[in-house]
Amino acid sequence: MAGGKISLYDVEQFIREAGAEKVTEDAVRNLEQELEKLAQTIADNAVKYANHAGRKKLIRKEDIVLAKPIMQGKKI
Amino acid sequence: MAGGKISLYDVEQFIREAGAEKVTEDAVRNLEQELEKLAQTIADNAVKYANHAGRKKLIRKEDIVLAKPIMQGKKI
């Protein structure tokens, strides 16, 4: 699955708004890749949940909700 | 933290490329919110890891890597 593409500009804004003044390009690309990986995983799973519910090609919010992984984050 | 904004168009492409022909708007918004939540969490944590490493305002890739949550996903 090729997947979509999230704009590097958009990704960089998250880091700047968190308080960074300078951000290396590979930092931005690393975050972009993480977001795209999550987006593709959720999208792929959501299509399977829709199929399971008898919808072949229509994706609804509840498919996205079911498709999200559990995250063990910590807000440091 | 207001956070950035990921384009709804970009988010919808991930779902379409996973095989969807139709996607409801609230499905796209729900996935967008999930991606933004992850982006903000990683960005906020990355700034703290940078500070911990003695860098006040420069964010590097290794800060992003440390800041990622563990995901318990399943590829269904």
Backbone of each chain as nested JSON, in Angstrom:
{
  "chains": [
    {"id": "A", "residues": [
      {"number": 1, "name": "MET", "atoms": {"N": [0.858, -1.191, 0.0], "CA": [0.0, 0.0, 0.0], "C": [0.894, 1.241, 0.0]}},
      {"number": 2, "name": "ALA", "atoms": {"N": [0.802, 2.02, -1.046], "CA": [1.658, 3.203, -1.14], "C": [1.309, 4.213, -0.044]}},
      {"number": 3, "name": "GLY", "atoms": {"N": [0.014, 4.406, 0.187], "CA": [-0.394, 5.337, 1.24], "C": [-0.364, 6.765, 0.755]}},
      {"number": 4, "name": "GLY", "atoms": {"N": [-0.982, 7.62, 1.533], "CA": [-1.006, 9.035, 1.194], "C": [0.275, 9.69, 1.64]}},
      {"number": 5, "name": "LYS", "atoms": {"N": [0.214, 10.961, 1.745], "CA": [1.387, 11.743, 2.107], "C": [0.913, 12.909, 2.956]}},
      {"number": 6, "name": "ILE", "atoms": {"N": [1.501, 13.061, 4.093], "CA": [1.18, 14.206, 4.932], "C": [2.242, 15.263, 4.678]}},
      {"number": 7, "name": "SER", "atoms": {"N": [1.823, 16.498, 4.563], "CA": [2.756, 17.577, 4.216], "C": [3.813, 17.762, 5.316]}},
      {"number": 8, "name": "LEU", "atoms": {"N": [5.066, 17.863, 4.882], "CA": [6.158, 18.077, 5.845], "C": [5.983, 19.408, 6.565]}},
      {"number": 9, "name": "TYR", "atoms": {"N": [5.421, 20.372, 5.854], "CA": [5.161, 21.67, 6.488], "C": [4.201, 21.499, 7.666]}},
      {"number": 10, "name": "ASP", "atoms": {"N": [3.099, 20.762, 7.42], "CA": [2.122, 20.537, 8.495], "C": [2.776, 19.834, 9.686]}},
      {"number": 11, "name": "VAL", "atoms": {"N": [3.611, 18.848, 9.38], "CA": [4.254, 18.083, 10.453], "C": [5.184, 18.989, 11.265]}},
      {"number": 12, "name": "GLU", "atoms": {"N": [5.927, 19.824, 10.571], "CA": [6.863, 20.702, 11.269], "C": [6.135, 21.663, 12.217]}},
      {"number": 13, "name": "GLN", "atoms": {"N": [4.925, 22.072, 11.826], "CA": [4.177, 23.008, 12.679], "C": [3.886, 22.417, 14.06]}},
      {"number": 14, "name": "PHE", "atoms": {"N": [3.614, 21.124, 14.11], "CA": [3.357, 20.499, 15.411], "C": [4.566, 20.645, 16.326]}},
      {"number": 15, "name": "ILE", "atoms": {"N": [5.748, 20.45, 15.752], "CA": [6.97, 20.513, 16.563], "C": [7.252, 21.959, 16.976]}},
      {"number": 16, "name": "ARG", "atoms": {"N": [7.019, 22.888, 16.07], "CA": [7.235, 24.302, 16.402], "C": [6.253, 24.776, 17.468]}},
      {"number": 17, "name": "GLU", "atoms": {"N": [5.014, 24.314, 17.344], "CA": [4.015, 24.77, 18.319], "C": [4.231, 24.142, 19.691]}},
      {"number": 18, "name": "ALA", "atoms": {"N": [5.025, 23.078, 19.733], "CA": [5.381, 22.492, 21.015], "C": [6.533, 23.256, 21.669]}},
      {"number": 19, "name": "GLY", "atoms": {"N": [7.11, 24.227, 20.951], "CA": [8.116, 25.075, 21.566], "C": [9.477, 25.055, 20.906]}},
      {"number": 20, "name": "ALA", "atoms": {"N": [9.616, 24.307, 19.8], "CA": [10.914, 24.256, 19.128], "C": [11.142, 25.502, 18.299]}},
      {"number": 21, "name": "GLU", "atoms": {"N": [12.379, 25.955, 18.285], "CA": [12.719, 27.061, 17.386], "C": [13.422, 26.559, 16.139]}},
      {"number": 22, "name": "LYS", "atoms": {"N": [14.2, 25.472, 16.317], "CA": [14.839, 24.845, 15.161], "C": [14.481, 23.367, 15.172]}},
      {"number": 23, "name": "VAL", "atoms": {"N": [14.297, 22.814, 14.009], "CA": [13.953, 21.393, 13.865], "C": [14.76, 20.849, 12.708]}},
      {"number": 24, "name": "THR", "atoms": {"N": [15.435, 19.737, 12.906], "CA": [16.186, 19.175, 11.778], "C": [15.22, 18.511, 10.804]}},
      {"number": 25, "name": "GLU", "atoms": {"N": [15.649, 18.418, 9.548], "CA": [14.772, 17.833, 8.533], "C": [14.478, 16.368, 8.833]}},
      {"number": 26, "name": "ASP", "atoms": {"N": [15.486, 15.639, 9.331], "CA": [15.202, 14.224, 9.582], "C": [14.283, 14.03, 10.789]}},
      {"number": 27, "name": "ALA", "atoms": {"N": [14.229, 14.996, 11.683], "CA": [13.239, 14.936, 12.767], "C": [11.826, 15.052, 12.195]}},
      {"number": 28, "name": "VAL", "atoms": {"N": [11.66, 15.999, 11.281], "CA": [10.341, 16.182, 10.66], "C": [9.951, 14.933, 9.878]}},
      {"number": 29, "name": "ARG", "atoms": {"N": [10.902, 14.405, 9.101], "CA": [10.6, 13.212, 8.301], "C": [10.281, 12.004, 9.18]}},
      {"number": 30, "name": "ASN", "atoms": {"N": [10.963, 11.903, 10.309], "CA": [10.706, 10.778, 11.199], "C": [9.294, 10.85, 11.774]}},
      {"number": 31, "name": "LEU", "atoms": {"N": [8.883, 12.029, 12.165], "CA": [7.518, 12.191, 12.688], "C": [6.491, 11.963, 11.578]}},
      {"number": 32, "name": "GLU", "atoms": {"N": [6.784, 12.479, 10.385], "CA": [5.882, 12.269, 9.246], "C": [5.676, 10.766, 9.004]}},
      {"number": 33, "name": "GLN", "atoms": {"N": [6.784, 10.014, 9.013], "CA": [6.676, 8.577, 8.762], "C": [5.841, 7.877, 9.825]}},
      {"number": 34, "name": "GLU", "atoms": {"N": [5.993, 8.304, 11.056], "CA": [5.222, 7.699, 12.14], "C": [3.728, 7.966, 11.945]}},
      {"number": 35, "name": "LEU", "atoms": {"N": [3.401, 9.193, 11.572], "CA": [1.99, 9.542, 11.356], "C": [1.422, 8.782, 10.16]}},
      {"number": 36, "name": "GLU", "atoms": {"N": [2.218, 8.642, 9.116], "CA": [1.734, 7.937, 7.921], "C": [1.553, 6.448, 8.207]}},
      {"number": 37, "name": "LYS", "atoms": {"N": [2.452, 5.901, 8.998], "CA": [2.323, 4.486, 9.36], "C": [1.02, 4.267, 10.126]}},
      {"number": 38, "name": "LEU", "atoms": {"N": [0.748, 5.158, 11.071], "CA": [-0.496, 5.038, 11.839], "C": [-1.708, 5.218, 10.928]}},
      {"number": 39, "name": "ALA", "atoms": {"N": [-1.658, 6.214, 10.046], "CA": [-2.79, 6.466, 9.148], "C": [-3.061, 5.257, 8.258]}},
      {"number": 40, "name": "GLN", "atoms": {"N": [-2.015, 4.653, 7.737], "CA": [-2.196, 3.491, 6.855], "C": [-2.731, 2.292, 7.616]}},
      {"number": 41, "name": "THR", "atoms": {"N": [-2.217, 2.081, 8.819], "CA": [-2.702, 0.948, 9.624], "C": [-4.18, 1.11, 9.935]}},
      {"number": 42, "name": "ILE", "atoms": {"N": [-4.558, 2.305, 10.384], "CA": [-5.966, 2.545, 10.72], "C": [-6.837, 2.429, 9.475]}},
      {"number": 43, "name": "ALA", "atoms": {"N": [-6.384, 3.007, 8.368], "CA": [-7.185, 2.96, 7.133], "C": [-7.363, 1.53, 6.649]}},
      {"number": 44, "name": "ASP", "atoms": {"N": [-6.295, 0.761, 6.639], "CA": [-6.389, -0.63, 6.184], "C": [-7.34, -1.427, 7.074]}},
      {"number": 45, "name": "ASN", "atoms": {"N": [-7.205, -1.263, 8.379], "CA": [-8.076, -1.99, 9.298], "C": [-9.527, -1.53, 9.171]}},
      {"number": 46, "name": "ALA", "atoms": {"N": [-9.734, -0.238, 8.981], "CA": [-11.101, 0.299, 8.875], "C": [-11.828, -0.307, 7.672]}},
      {"number": 47, "name": "VAL", "atoms": {"N": [-11.116, -0.487, 6.57], "CA": [-11.735, -1.111, 5.39], "C": [-12.154, -2.546, 5.719]}},
      {"number": 48, "name": "LYS", "atoms": {"N": [-11.332, -3.222, 6.492], "CA": [-11.697, -4.609, 6.863], "C": [-12.878, -4.638, 7.819]}},
      {"number": 49, "name": "TYR", "atoms": {"N": [-12.937, -3.702, 8.747], "CA": [-14.102, -3.639, 9.643], "C": [-15.371, -3.283, 8.868]}},
      {"number": 50, "name": "ALA", "atoms": {"N": [-15.269, -2.419, 7.886], "CA": [-16.434, -2.077, 7.052], "C": [-16.913, -3.318, 6.292]}},
      {"number": 51, "name": "ASN", "atoms": {"N": [-15.971, -4.043, 5.723], "CA": [-16.35, -5.277, 5.019], "C": [-17.026, -6.253, 5.966]}},
      {"number": 52, "name": "HIS", "atoms": {"N": [-16.489, -6.348, 7.158], "CA": [-17.052, -7.262, 8.169], "C": [-18.496, -6.882, 8.495]}},
      {"number": 53, "name": "ALA", "atoms": {"N": [-18.795, -5.584, 8.4], "CA": [-20.148, -5.091, 8.694], "C": [-21.031, -5.117, 7.452]}},
      {"number": 54, "name": "GLY", "atoms": {"N": [-20.536, -5.72, 6.384], "CA": [-21.353, -5.872, 5.187], "C": [-21.309, -4.678, 4.252]}},
      {"number": 55, "name": "ARG", "atoms": {"N": [-20.432, -3.718, 4.562], "CA": [-20.257, -2.579, 3.655], "C": [-18.969, -2.792, 2.883]}},
      {"number": 56, "name": "LYS", "atoms": {"N": [-19.11, -2.841, 1.591], "CA": [-17.931, -3.192, 0.792], "C": [-16.993, -2.008, 0.59]}},
      {"number": 57, "name": "LYS", "atoms": {"N": [-17.561, -0.832, 0.399], "CA": [-16.712, 0.266, -0.058], "C": [-16.966, 1.582, 0.67]}},
      {"number": 58, "name": "LEU", "atoms": {"N": [-17.886, 1.566, 1.65], "CA": [-18.209, 2.792, 2.385], "C": [-17.603, 2.717, 3.78]}},
      {"number": 59, "name": "ILE", "atoms": {"N": [-16.763, 3.688, 4.104], "CA": [-16.1, 3.718, 5.411], "C": [-16.768, 4.763, 6.285]}},
      {"number": 60, "name": "ARG", "atoms": {"N": [-17.176, 4.324, 7.466], "CA": [-17.825, 5.226, 8.419], "C": [-16.924, 5.451, 9.635]}},
      {"number": 61, "name": "LYS", "atoms": {"N": [-17.323, 6.449, 10.424], "CA": [-16.552, 6.78, 11.629], "C": [-16.334, 5.571, 12.536]}},
      {"number": 62, "name": "GLU", "atoms": {"N": [-17.378, 4.738, 12.689], "CA": [-17.23, 3.6, 13.613], "C": [-16.164, 2.608, 13.145]}},
      {"number": 63, "name": "ASP", "atoms": {"N": [-15.916, 2.561, 11.844], "CA": [-14.831, 1.7, 11.35], "C": [-13.469, 2.244, 11.787]}},
      {"number": 64, "name": "ILE", "atoms": {"N": [-13.357, 3.568, 11.719], "CA": [-12.097, 4.211, 12.146], "C": [-11.879, 3.987, 13.646]}},
      {"number": 65, "name": "VAL", "atoms": {"N": [-12.95, 4.164, 14.421], "CA": [-12.839, 4.013, 15.878], "C": [-12.361, 2.607, 16.228]}},
      {"number": 66, "name": "LEU", "atoms": {"N": [-12.946, 1.6, 15.578], "CA": [-12.548, 0.215, 15.863], "C": [-11.109, -0.059, 15.43]}},
      {"number": 67, "name": "ALA", "atoms": {"N": [-10.669, 0.649, 14.42], "CA": [-9.388, 0.328, 13.798], "C": [-8.178, 0.915, 14.523]}},
      {"number": 68, "name": "LYS", "atoms": {"N": [-8.419, 1.798, 15.497], "CA": [-7.29, 2.452, 16.169], "C": [-6.533, 1.494, 17.079]}},
      {"number": 69, "name": "PRO", "atoms": {"N": [-5.228, 1.562, 17.049], "CA": [-4.442, 0.749, 17.978], "C": [-4.497, 1.346, 19.388]}},
      {"number": 70, "name": "ILE", "atoms": {"N": [-4.183, 0.539, 20.348], "CA": [-4.01, 1.03, 21.72], "C": [-2.614, 1.648, 21.813]}},
      {"number": 71, "name": "MET", "atoms": {"N": [-2.534, 2.84, 22.401], "CA": [-1.232, 3.477, 22.537], "C": [-0.834, 3.54, 23.993]}},
      {"number": 72, "name": "GLN", "atoms": {"N": [0.363, 3.109, 24.259], "CA": [0.915, 3.227, 25.599], "C": [1.879, 4.384, 25.601]}},
      {"number": 73, "name": "GLY", "atoms": {"N": [1.312, 5.546, 25.709], "CA": [2.161, 6.718, 25.708], "C": [2.364, 7.178, 27.122]}},
      {"number": 74, "name": "LYS", "atoms": {"N": [3.25, 8.1, 27.265], "CA": [3.311, 8.784, 28.528], "C": [3.48, 10.259, 28.202]}},
      {"number": 75, "name": "LYS", "atoms": {"N": [2.729, 11.07, 28.899], "CA": [2.833, 12.513, 28.752], "C": [3.911, 12.916, 29.738]}},
      {"number": 76, "name": "ILE", "atoms": {"N": [5.115, 13.208, 29.252], "CA": [6.211, 13.472, 30.189], "C": [6.283, 14.942, 30.555]}}
    ]},
    {"id": "B", "residues": [
      {"number": 1, "name": "MET", "atoms": {"N": [-2.101, 23.595, 24.325], "CA": [-1.358, 23.583, 23.052], "C": [-2.348, 23.499, 21.898]}},
      {"number": 2, "name": "ALA", "atoms": {"N": [-2.391, 24.498, 21.068], "CA": [-3.343, 24.503, 19.95], "C": [-3.008, 23.397, 18.959]}},
      {"number": 3, "name": "GLY", "atoms": {"N": [-1.739, 23.232, 18.664], "CA": [-1.348, 22.173, 17.745], "C": [-1.524, 22.587, 16.302]}},
      {"number": 4, "name": "GLY", "atoms": {"N": [-0.94, 21.813, 15.431], "CA": [-1.061, 22.087, 14.005], "C": [-2.334, 21.503, 13.449]}},
      {"number": 5, "name": "LYS", "atoms": {"N": [-2.355, 21.356, 12.17], "CA": [-3.537, 20.896, 11.467], "C": [-3.071, 20.045, 10.295]}},
      {"number": 6, "name": "ILE", "atoms": {"N": [-3.591, 18.861, 10.196], "CA": [-3.294, 18.022, 9.043], "C": [-4.461, 18.168, 8.067]}},
      {"number": 7, "name": "SER", "atoms": {"N": [-4.16, 18.299, 6.805], "CA": [-5.208, 18.525, 5.802], "C": [-6.174, 17.347, 5.736]}},
      {"number": 8, "name": "LEU", "atoms": {"N": [-7.47, 17.661, 5.726], "CA": [-8.487, 16.604, 5.622], "C": [-8.358, 15.859, 4.296]}},
      {"number": 9, "name": "TYR", "atoms": {"N": [-7.939, 16.587, 3.278], "CA": [-7.743, 15.932, 1.972], "C": [-6.674, 14.843, 2.082]}},
      {"number": 10, "name": "ASP", "atoms": {"N": [-5.554, 15.194, 2.722], "CA": [-4.475, 14.209, 2.886], "C": [-4.972, 12.998, 3.666]}},
      {"number": 11, "name": "VAL", "atoms": {"N": [-5.731, 13.264, 4.723], "CA": [-6.218, 12.163, 5.563], "C": [-7.155, 11.252, 4.758]}},
      {"number": 12, "name": "GLU", "atoms": {"N": [-8.021, 11.867, 3.969], "CA": [-8.96, 11.061, 3.18], "C": [-8.228, 10.16, 2.195]}},
      {"number": 13, "name": "GLN", "atoms": {"N": [-7.104, 10.623, 1.676], "CA": [-6.376, 9.797, 0.7], "C": [-5.922, 8.465, 1.3]}},
      {"number": 14, "name": "PHE", "atoms": {"N": [-5.533, 8.49, 2.572], "CA": [-5.108, 7.227, 3.194], "C": [-6.252, 6.215, 3.169]}},
      {"number": 15, "name": "ILE", "atoms": {"N": [-7.46, 6.688, 3.441], "CA": [-8.608, 5.78, 3.503], "C": [-8.973, 5.302, 2.099]}},
      {"number": 16, "name": "ARG", "atoms": {"N": [-8.899, 6.199, 1.131], "CA": [-9.205, 5.806, -0.257], "C": [-8.174, 4.816, -0.781]}},
      {"number": 17, "name": "GLU", "atoms": {"N": [-6.919, 5.048, -0.439], "CA": [-5.873, 4.145, -0.941], "C": [-5.922, 2.783, -0.267]}},
      {"number": 18, "name": "ALA", "atoms": {"N": [-6.623, 2.718, 0.862], "CA": [-6.82, 1.408, 1.515], "C": [-7.974, 0.645, 0.863]}},
      {"number": 19, "name": "GLY", "atoms": {"N": [-8.682, 1.278, -0.078], "CA": [-9.711, 0.557, -0.815], "C": [-11.116, 1.117, -0.688]}},
      {"number": 20, "name": "ALA", "atoms": {"N": [-11.282, 2.22, 0.035], "CA": [-12.614, 2.797, 0.186], "C": [-13.015, 3.578, -1.057]}},
      {"number": 21, "name": "GLU", "atoms": {"N": [-14.28, 3.464, -1.428], "CA": [-14.786, 4.299, -2.521], "C": [-15.545, 5.497, -1.979]}},
      {"number": 22, "name": "LYS", "atoms": {"N": [-16.206, 5.299, -0.836], "CA": [-16.869, 6.418, -0.174], "C": [-16.403, 6.468, 1.271]}},
      {"number": 23, "name": "VAL", "atoms": {"N": [-16.272, 7.666, 1.774], "CA": [-15.83, 7.881, 3.155], "C": [-16.689, 8.981, 3.743]}},
      {"number": 24, "name": "THR", "atoms": {"N": [-17.258, 8.768, 4.898], "CA": [-18.052, 9.838, 5.505], "C": [-17.109, 10.912, 6.058]}},
      {"number": 25, "name": "GLU", "atoms": {"N": [-17.65, 12.129, 6.165], "CA": [-16.82, 13.23, 6.638], "C": [-16.38, 13.003, 8.082]}},
      {"number": 26, "name": "ASP", "atoms": {"N": [-17.273, 12.433, 8.901], "CA": [-16.859, 12.254, 10.304], "C": [-15.825, 11.143, 10.453]}},
      {"number": 27, "name": "ALA", "atoms": {"N": [-15.777, 10.215, 9.489], "CA": [-14.695, 9.225, 9.508], "C": [-13.356, 9.91, 9.258]}},
      {"number": 28, "name": "VAL", "atoms": {"N": [-13.341, 10.808, 8.28], "CA": [-12.094, 11.525, 7.969], "C": [-11.669, 12.387, 9.161]}},
      {"number": 29, "name": "ARG", "atoms": {"N": [-12.644, 13.085, 9.756], "CA": [-12.32, 13.953, 10.899], "C": [-11.829, 13.143, 12.1]}},
      {"number": 30, "name": "ASN", "atoms": {"N": [-12.394, 11.966, 12.27], "CA": [-11.976, 11.138, 13.393], "C": [-10.53, 10.67, 13.214]}},
      {"number": 31, "name": "LEU", "atoms": {"N": [-10.185, 10.264, 12.002], "CA": [-8.797, 9.853, 11.744], "C": [-7.859, 11.062, 11.858]}},
      {"number": 32, "name": "GLU", "atoms": {"N": [-8.29, 12.201, 11.352], "CA": [-7.479, 13.431, 11.459], "C": [-7.17, 13.733, 12.93]}},
      {"number": 33, "name": "GLN", "atoms": {"N": [-8.2, 13.655, 13.77], "CA": [-7.999, 13.958, 15.193], "C": [-7.017, 12.989, 15.842]}},
      {"number": 34, "name": "GLU", "atoms": {"N": [-7.111, 11.723, 15.454], "CA": [-6.195, 10.725, 16.02], "C": [-4.748, 11.032, 15.624]}},
      {"number": 35, "name": "LEU", "atoms": {"N": [-4.556, 11.396, 14.367], "CA": [-3.203, 11.716, 13.892], "C": [-2.672, 12.975, 14.566]}},
      {"number": 36, "name": "GLU", "atoms": {"N": [-3.547, 13.959, 14.756], "CA": [-3.104, 15.204, 15.39], "C": [-2.78, 14.989, 16.863]}},
      {"number": 37, "name": "LYS", "atoms": {"N": [-3.561, 14.143, 17.499], "CA": [-3.289, 13.839, 18.904], "C": [-1.907, 13.179, 19.035]}},
      {"number": 38, "name": "LEU", "atoms": {"N": [-1.635, 12.231, 18.146], "CA": [-0.322, 11.58, 18.182], "C": [0.791, 12.577, 17.881]}},
      {"number": 39, "name": "ALA", "atoms": {"N": [0.583, 13.415, 16.875], "CA": [1.609, 14.396, 16.501], "C": [1.902, 15.343, 17.665]}},
      {"number": 40, "name": "GLN", "atoms": {"N": [0.869, 15.795, 18.337], "CA": [1.065, 16.724, 19.459], "C": [1.761, 16.045, 20.636]}},
      {"number": 41, "name": "THR", "atoms": {"N": [1.369, 14.81, 20.908], "CA": [2.003, 14.091, 22.008], "C": [3.489, 13.896, 21.733]}},
      {"number": 42, "name": "ILE", "atoms": {"N": [3.811, 13.443, 20.524], "CA": [5.216, 13.214, 20.182], "C": [5.99, 14.528, 20.188]}},
      {"number": 43, "name": "ALA", "atoms": {"N": [5.397, 15.575, 19.626], "CA": [6.092, 16.868, 19.57], "C": [6.349, 17.414, 20.974]}},
      {"number": 44, "name": "ASP", "atoms": {"N": [5.333, 17.354, 21.824], "CA": [5.508, 17.859, 23.194], "C": [6.596, 17.078, 23.928]}},
      {"number": 45, "name": "ASN", "atoms": {"N": [6.549, 15.761, 23.809], "CA": [7.552, 14.947, 24.487], "C": [8.945, 15.174, 23.905]}},
      {"number": 46, "name": "ALA", "atoms": {"N": [9.028, 15.341, 22.596], "CA": [10.329, 15.54, 21.945], "C": [11.004, 16.814, 22.461]}},
      {"number": 47, "name": "VAL", "atoms": {"N": [10.219, 17.855, 22.665], "CA": [10.788, 19.099, 23.205], "C": [11.35, 18.852, 24.605]}},
      {"number": 48, "name": "LYS", "atoms": {"N": [10.643, 18.041, 25.38], "CA": [11.147, 17.743, 26.732], "C": [12.412, 16.886, 26.687]}},
      {"number": 49, "name": "TYR", "atoms": {"N": [12.475, 15.94, 25.769], "CA": [13.696, 15.136, 25.631], "C": [14.869, 16.004, 25.16]}},
      {"number": 50, "name": "ALA", "atoms": {"N": [14.592, 16.95, 24.274], "CA": [15.655, 17.863, 23.817], "C": [16.18, 18.689, 24.989]}},
      {"number": 51, "name": "ASN", "atoms": {"N": [15.266, 19.219, 25.789], "CA": [15.678, 19.995, 26.972], "C": [16.505, 19.135, 27.912]}},
      {"number": 52, "name": "HIS", "atoms": {"N": [16.07, 17.886, 28.071], "CA": [16.788, 16.96, 28.947], "C": [18.211, 16.733, 28.453]}},
      {"number": 53, "name": "ALA", "atoms": {"N": [18.403, 16.832, 27.145], "CA": [19.731, 16.632, 26.553], "C": [20.514, 17.937, 26.475]}},
      {"number": 54, "name": "GLY", "atoms": {"N": [19.975, 18.981, 27.081], "CA": [20.702, 20.24, 27.144], "C": [20.476, 21.127, 25.937]}},
      {"number": 55, "name": "ARG", "atoms": {"N": [19.579, 20.721, 25.058], "CA": [19.238, 21.57, 23.915], "C": [17.915, 22.257, 24.227]}},
      {"number": 56, "name": "LYS", "atoms": {"N": [17.929, 23.532, 24.231], "CA": [16.73, 24.245, 24.67], "C": [15.689, 24.332, 23.57]}},
      {"number": 57, "name": "LYS", "atoms": {"N": [16.137, 24.546, 22.342], "CA": [15.16, 24.896, 21.298], "C": [15.36, 24.15, 19.993]}},
      {"number": 58, "name": "LEU", "atoms": {"N": [16.362, 23.244, 19.948], "CA": [16.641, 22.499, 18.706], "C": [16.162, 21.06, 18.864]}},
      {"number": 59, "name": "ILE", "atoms": {"N": [15.277, 20.648, 17.982], "CA": [14.736, 19.289, 18.034], "C": [15.394, 18.44, 16.961]}},
      {"number": 60, "name": "ARG", "atoms": {"N": [15.916, 17.295, 17.389], "CA": [16.583, 16.381, 16.466], "C": [15.786, 15.092, 16.352]}},
      {"number": 61, "name": "LYS", "atoms": {"N": [16.139, 14.313, 15.34], "CA": [15.451, 13.044, 15.101], "C": [15.41, 12.167, 16.343]}},
      {"number": 62, "name": "GLU", "atoms": {"N": [16.512, 12.121, 17.091], "CA": [16.546, 11.215, 18.258], "C": [15.534, 11.624, 19.323]}},
      {"number": 63, "name": "ASP", "atoms": {"N": [15.181, 12.892, 19.362], "CA": [14.134, 13.334, 20.299], "C": [12.775, 12.769, 19.882]}},
      {"number": 64, "name": "ILE", "atoms": {"N": [12.537, 12.784, 18.572], "CA": [11.271, 12.239, 18.047], "C": [11.209, 10.735, 18.328]}},
      {"number": 65, "name": "VAL", "atoms": {"N": [12.32, 10.054, 18.073], "CA": [12.347, 8.592, 18.264], "C": [12.029, 8.245, 19.719]}},
      {"number": 66, "name": "LEU", "atoms": {"N": [12.635, 8.959, 20.65], "CA": [12.375, 8.69, 22.07], "C": [10.935, 9.008, 22.458]}},
      {"number": 67, "name": "ALA", "atoms": {"N": [10.35, 9.972, 21.764], "CA": [9.044, 10.496, 22.171], "C": [7.862, 9.651, 21.708]}},
      {"number": 68, "name": "LYS", "atoms": {"N": [8.114, 8.673, 20.834], "CA": [6.991, 7.893, 20.294], "C": [6.405, 6.954, 21.342]}},
      {"number": 69, "name": "PRO", "atoms": {"N": [5.084, 6.865, 21.381], "CA": [4.456, 5.911, 22.281], "C": [4.582, 4.495, 21.723]}},
      {"number": 70, "name": "ILE", "atoms": {"N": [4.412, 3.535, 22.581], "CA": [4.315, 2.147, 22.131], "C": [2.896, 1.93, 21.634]}},
      {"number": 71, "name": "MET", "atoms": {"N": [2.765, 1.304, 20.472], "CA": [1.425, 1.035, 19.94], "C": [1.149, -0.45, 19.943]}},
      {"number": 72, "name": "GLN", "atoms": {"N": [0.016, -0.778, 20.52], "CA": [-0.406, -2.168, 20.472], "C": [-1.46, -2.285, 19.4]}},
      {"number": 73, "name": "GLY", "atoms": {"N": [-0.992, -2.375, 18.169], "CA": [-1.934, -2.484, 17.069], "C": [-2.079, -3.935, 16.684]}},
      {"number": 74, "name": "LYS", "atoms": {"N": [-3.008, -4.189, 15.852], "CA": [-3.041, -5.476, 15.192], "C": [-3.33, -5.191, 13.735]}},
      {"number": 75, "name": "LYS", "atoms": {"N": [-2.605, -5.85, 12.87], "CA": [-2.852, -5.763, 11.45], "C": [-3.868, -6.852, 11.16]}},
      {"number": 76, "name": "ILE", "atoms": {"N": [-5.128, -6.459, 10.969], "CA": [-6.164, -7.507, 10.817], "C": [-6.294, -7.931, 9.364]}}
    ]}
  ]
}
